Amino acid sequence: MAEYKGVMVYSEVADDKLAAITTELLGCGRKLADDLGQELSAVLVGSGVSGLAQEVIAFGADKVYVIDDPLLKDYQTDSYVAVMEKVVKQAMPQILILGQTSIGRDLAPRLAFRLETAVSLDCLELAIDPDSKLLLQTKPVYGGNALATFTFESYPQIVTVRPKAMSPLERDASRKGEVVTIEAGLDPSAIRTKVLETVIEEVEGIKLEDAEVIVSGGRGIGGAEGFEQLGELAKTLKGAVGATRPPCDNGWIPEGLQIGLTGKIVAPTLYIAVALSGSSQHMSGCSGSKNIIAINKDPEANIFKVAHFGVVGDWKKVIPAFASKVKELMIG
Ligand SMILES: Cc1cc2nc3c(=O)[nH]c(=O)nc-3n(C[C@H](O)[C@H](O)[C@H](O)COP(=O)(O)OP(=O)(O)OC[C@H]3O[C@@H](n4cnc5c(N)ncnc54)[C@H](O)[C@@H]3O)c2cc1C
């Protein structure tokens, strides 16, 4: 497999800027490329994205492949898989890293199938095995209750990485790199779907995925009023409110705030889990949190097995006391 060489990062763009996940992946890709003594390349796909190539270099890439075409304005499976297959076949990277985002989750497995290789989704750590030089991929298993390290021998080794799991490098505008333009060469009739409308989710305050502090409530909160109290606490902590599935299903809180397997994936510095049991489906969306505080009246609740700090008690008593202490400390 000597023809495969180097590390490649798929660069996502959001609001005409590099998405945060892209800078994180470039930070991690740089380290892997240095450990292999090889090049770090990046791929920029979209319409009007060429201007961002230098920014990708400033965050660590040695080379940027740019595929800029009006047909690539919106992410669309057929077109993006086709151009990524083309780039990977031309560049032949040993490792391809994408974000564990809605785009990465869609693109990575399809690309792996087309390229007849394997893929590991939702990795939290990546490293190079010093002996085999293969990529070691550490990811949560059993709904986030354990971590397992995998590797595979087919190339390219494709992985997705969870947002916030890696740190970006300091931006260095003086870094130099090469920009390679590739023609998309798309046949419009081969693109079977098109985006008719984009609806921007309205968010009051901080977006759940960007919040450093999340106050998350479960079924035990009992209703929409309880979530207002959690919202107050989140506001004091300059954070956001999240939830397990039952409060969303019951309409106590918008469904866009559901965290878990079928909801959002978050990795804040502080996750306050209130009146939720800690089901594996919920934990798979928040087990990357740096600190978890659990408040639950059941001392046997599963959440206490994963929490770093815990309070056994009724949230209706604990949260007001906690919130007033937080306010006192924040003002003090
Ligand atoms: C395919 C599939 C996908 C799923 N996806 C998701 C997902 O993305 N996200 C998700 O969250 N779930 C998901 N679920 C549902 C999941 O299995 C659980 O049912 C759900 O997470 C449980 O939510 P909960 O912890 O709020 O409720 P429960 O498990 O009912 O826990 C409520 C907790 O509140 C505590 N409590 C009650 N009253 C109080 C009080 N006054 N003070 C303190 N504590 C109190 C109880 O002790 C209990 O531990 C999914 C399920 C399936 C099958």
Ligand as a Chemical Component Dictionary entry (heavy atoms), coordinates in Angstrom:
data_LIG
# 
_chem_comp.id                   LIG 
_chem_comp.type                 NON-POLYMER 
_chem_comp.pdbx_formal_charge   0 
_chem_comp.three_letter_code    LIG 
# 
loop_
_chem_comp_atom.comp_id 
_chem_comp_atom.atom_id 
_chem_comp_atom.alt_atom_id 
_chem_comp_atom.type_symbol 
_chem_comp_atom.charge 
_chem_comp_atom.model_Cartn_x 
_chem_comp_atom.model_Cartn_y 
_chem_comp_atom.model_Cartn_z 
_chem_comp_atom.pdbx_ordinal 
LIG C1  C1  C 0 -33.496 4.174  18.896 1  
LIG C2  C2  C 0 -33.590 5.054  20.097 2  
LIG C3  C3  C 0 -33.022 6.305  20.056 3  
LIG C4  C4  C 0 -33.059 7.137  21.173 4  
LIG N1  N1  N 0 -32.456 8.354  21.106 5  
LIG C5  C5  C 0 -32.421 9.109  22.232 6  
LIG C6  C6  C 0 -31.712 10.356 22.237 7  
LIG O1  O1  O 0 -31.152 10.800 21.220 8  
LIG N2  N2  N 0 -31.677 11.041 23.385 9  
LIG C7  C7  C 0 -32.284 10.608 24.538 10 
LIG O2  O2  O 0 -32.184 11.281 25.563 11 
LIG N3  N3  N 0 -32.970 9.451  24.533 12 
LIG C8  C8  C 0 -33.067 8.713  23.424 13 
LIG N4  N4  N 0 -33.772 7.547  23.454 14 
LIG C9  C9  C 0 -34.587 7.244  24.646 15 
LIG C10 C10 C 0 -33.771 6.590  25.754 16 
LIG O3  O3  O 0 -33.757 5.193  25.574 17 
LIG C11 C11 C 0 -34.367 6.887  27.142 18 
LIG O4  O4  O 0 -35.704 6.437  27.148 19 
LIG C12 C12 C 0 -34.347 8.358  27.531 20 
LIG O5  O5  O 0 -33.042 8.887  27.339 21 
LIG C13 C13 C 0 -34.731 8.477  28.978 22 
LIG O6  O6  O 0 -34.857 9.839  29.298 23 
LIG P1  P1  P 0 -34.786 10.312 30.806 24 
LIG O7  O7  O 0 -33.469 9.951  31.375 25 
LIG O8  O8  O 0 -35.159 11.751 30.791 26 
LIG O9  O9  O 0 -35.977 9.536  31.484 27 
LIG P2  P2  P 0 -35.970 8.362  32.554 28 
LIG O10 O10 O 0 -35.102 7.245  32.129 29 
LIG O11 O11 O 0 -37.378 8.071  32.834 30 
LIG O12 O12 O 0 -35.280 9.014  33.824 31 
LIG C14 C14 C 0 -35.855 10.021 34.583 32 
LIG C15 C15 C 0 -34.953 10.216 35.802 33 
LIG O13 O13 O 0 -35.408 11.318 36.559 34 
LIG C16 C16 C 0 -35.212 11.027 37.922 35 
LIG N5  N5  N 0 -36.149 11.890 38.661 36 
LIG C17 C17 C 0 -37.512 11.859 38.612 37 
LIG N6  N6  N 0 -38.020 12.859 39.390 38 
LIG C18 C18 C 0 -36.948 13.497 39.909 39 
LIG C19 C19 C 0 -36.821 14.602 40.796 40 
LIG N7  N7  N 0 -37.894 15.276 41.266 41 
LIG N8  N8  N 0 -35.585 15.026 41.147 42 
LIG C20 C20 C 0 -34.484 14.376 40.698 43 
LIG N9  N9  N 0 -34.552 13.304 39.872 44 
LIG C21 C21 C 0 -35.763 12.893 39.477 45 
LIG C22 C22 C 0 -35.503 9.557  38.061 46 
LIG O14 O14 O 0 -34.857 9.025  39.210 47 
LIG C23 C23 C 0 -34.911 9.011  36.753 48 
LIG O15 O15 O 0 -33.572 8.602  36.938 49 
LIG C24 C24 C 0 -33.745 6.703  22.352 50 
LIG C25 C25 C 0 -34.307 5.446  22.376 51 
LIG C26 C26 C 0 -34.254 4.625  21.279 52 
LIG C27 C27 C 0 -34.876 3.274  21.340 53 
# 
loop_
_chem_comp_bond.comp_id 
_chem_comp_bond.atom_id_1 
_chem_comp_bond.atom_id_2 
_chem_comp_bond.value_order 
_chem_comp_bond.pdbx_ordinal 
LIG C1  C2  SING 1  
LIG C2  C3  SING 2  
LIG C2  C26 DOUB 3  
LIG C3  C4  DOUB 4  
LIG C4  N1  SING 5  
LIG C4  C24 SING 6  
LIG N1  C5  DOUB 7  
LIG C5  C6  SING 8  
LIG C5  C8  SING 9  
LIG C6  O1  DOUB 10 
LIG C6  N2  SING 11 
LIG N2  C7  SING 12 
LIG C7  O2  DOUB 13 
LIG C7  N3  SING 14 
LIG N3  C8  DOUB 15 
LIG C8  N4  SING 16 
LIG N4  C9  SING 17 
LIG N4  C24 SING 18 
LIG C9  C10 SING 19 
LIG C10 O3  SING 20 
LIG C10 C11 SING 21 
LIG C11 O4  SING 22 
LIG C11 C12 SING 23 
LIG C12 O5  SING 24 
LIG C12 C13 SING 25 
LIG C13 O6  SING 26 
LIG O6  P1  SING 27 
LIG P1  O7  DOUB 28 
LIG P1  O8  SING 29 
LIG P1  O9  SING 30 
LIG O9  P2  SING 31 
LIG P2  O10 DOUB 32 
LIG P2  O11 SING 33 
LIG P2  O12 SING 34 
LIG O12 C14 SING 35 
LIG C14 C15 SING 36 
LIG C15 O13 SING 37 
LIG C15 C23 SING 38 
LIG O13 C16 SING 39 
LIG C16 N5  SING 40 
LIG C16 C22 SING 41 
LIG N5  C17 SING 42 
LIG N5  C21 SING 43 
LIG C17 N6  DOUB 44 
LIG N6  C18 SING 45 
LIG C18 C19 SING 46 
LIG C18 C21 DOUB 47 
LIG C19 N7  SING 48 
LIG C19 N8  DOUB 49 
LIG N8  C20 SING 50 
LIG C20 N9  DOUB 51 
LIG N9  C21 SING 52 
LIG C22 O14 SING 53 
LIG C22 C23 SING 54 
LIG C23 O15 SING 55 
LIG C24 C25 DOUB 56 
LIG C25 C26 SING 57 
LIG C26 C27 SING 58 
# 
